[in-house]
Amino acid sequence: MRKLGELGKRIFQGLVTGADPVFVLPLKEKTDGLIKVYSHSMVKEYLLESELIRPLLKGQDIKKWLVRGYDEVILFPYIIQNEKATLIPPDILQSKYPRIWKYLVDNKENLEARERGKWKGITAWYAYGRRQNLEQFDQPKIMTQVLASKASFALDLDEKLYFVGGGNAGGYGITFKPMKNLSLQYASALLNSALLDWHLKKSSSRFRGGFYSYARRFLEGLPIKVPETTDECALAEKCEKLVNRILLLKKAQYVLLGQWNEWAMKLKNDEQSLETILTQDRTNLRGGTVKELWTSKVSFYPPECSEALKHLYNDFRIFGSENQSSVKVFGINEDNNEEQIYELEFQDRDLMLHFYHAMIKTLESRAKVKTLSQLLAKTSIPIVKEVNKSPKELTPNIIKKAKEDFEKWKTEKNIAGVDPDIVAIKNEIDSAEAGIDALVFKLYELQENEINTVFYSLKTFSMHQAKVLEIFGK
């Protein structure tokens, strides 16, 4: 068994510019050959040549398997040749990138003032404060947050993503030496597995809130199983296939979520909290106006069961059924055990998917949600209304439009085998991740009692445990 530090070509930290308000720019709009950005240093927008602009991630943007997107970019005034980054000379910037040069000149005073005036009067006054790792980003790599509650390694196969470094808010990149039977997909399967996460957490520094350090000194010691035998190679190949499937499903998930959000903004002319909708359903049910009900059945209607509504949880998970039009809410306690605390059923599947999208959006936002009551109150349901027509009949048009756009996207990208159903996509991702955990346990030759030890230490969700052990047993 070899260590990641031996097999990795580089484990490198993100960029440190020394002047983020100048170089790190919120993205506003992409146009032909130009990018509109906002400059914090100059407090205004600029149009800059896109050739020297790179997509930029912060640590929190690096999500497990695949990055969803980015809302910031970085001005990168360097050219990379023969794996070496060289600062582009002023005369080249002036002639080839006049907009960027003007922007840098506008910021010259700020840039020269860095490090108590160290940069004043030198030719390279617009260089980054630290030049380490500038050459490392334009290549296939695996990325991770510096601080995370669990493994969140993402693949960048398109060689395009940059990320910040410094402190605990940035990221690390991992590249590998050329080696047979060690693809980036296989390596990411190992790194994202429960087993290697357990290995890391045994030695890593723990921080408040359940976060762990995924810094280089902890990554280097991870045991990497390079397959050698026929059986090991077969298991590794299955891991690769599952990772490739997850990458496709993740992309589809992000596209569908984005299309739903876009059509919700276009079509909605009202929105109400889920709590308000359930309260209305309670009134309509008691009044006998069943046709006005959004839901066909729920666990209880607010404000009933006040104790269940106010009970504190560390987190929540939302599960949709592929066979029924229902959504289940699970509360995660401090021991990471989940319990079902609520269920909503619908007569119309598109309506169920609409509510599911809205609840997922709430949980992915930075809204503080610690109780079921807060989840219901902070989940905003986009609604479509017209005179003399039922909103519950019109509102599913948001999902229908998103599905139409999704099918167009599939055709454009020549993608098959993925339905425009966010629940089915999410459930297949969960199953694939369970399959990877089971395969990794087999590769490392663990017994079931040892697997249970890993799960117990990580406080793994019981439903995931059950899936893994079922696959492992086969």
Secondary structure, DSSP 4 states (H G I P E B T S, - for coil): -EEHHHHEEEEEE-B--S-HHHHEEEEEEEETTEEEEEETTTTEEEEEEGGGEEEEE-GGG--SBS----SEEEE--EEEETTEEEEPPHHHHHHH-HHHHHHHHHTHHHHHTHHHHTTTT-TTTTS-S--TTGGGSSS-EEEEESEESS---EEETTS--EEB-STTSSEEEEEE---TT--HHHHHHHHTSHHHHHHHHHHSPEETTTEEE--HHHHTT-EE----SHHHHHHHHHHHHHHHHHHHHHHHHHHHHHHHHHHHHHH-SEEEEHHHHHHHHHHHHHHT-GGG-S-SEES--TTSSHHHHH---SEEEEEE-SSSSEEEEEEE-TTS-EEEEEEEE-S-HHHHHHHHHHHHHHHHSS----SHHHHHHH-EEEE--BTTB-HHHHTTHHHHHHHHHHHHHHHHHT--S--S-HHHHHHHHHHHHHHHHHHHHHHTT--HHHHHHHHHHHT--HHHHHHHHHHHH-
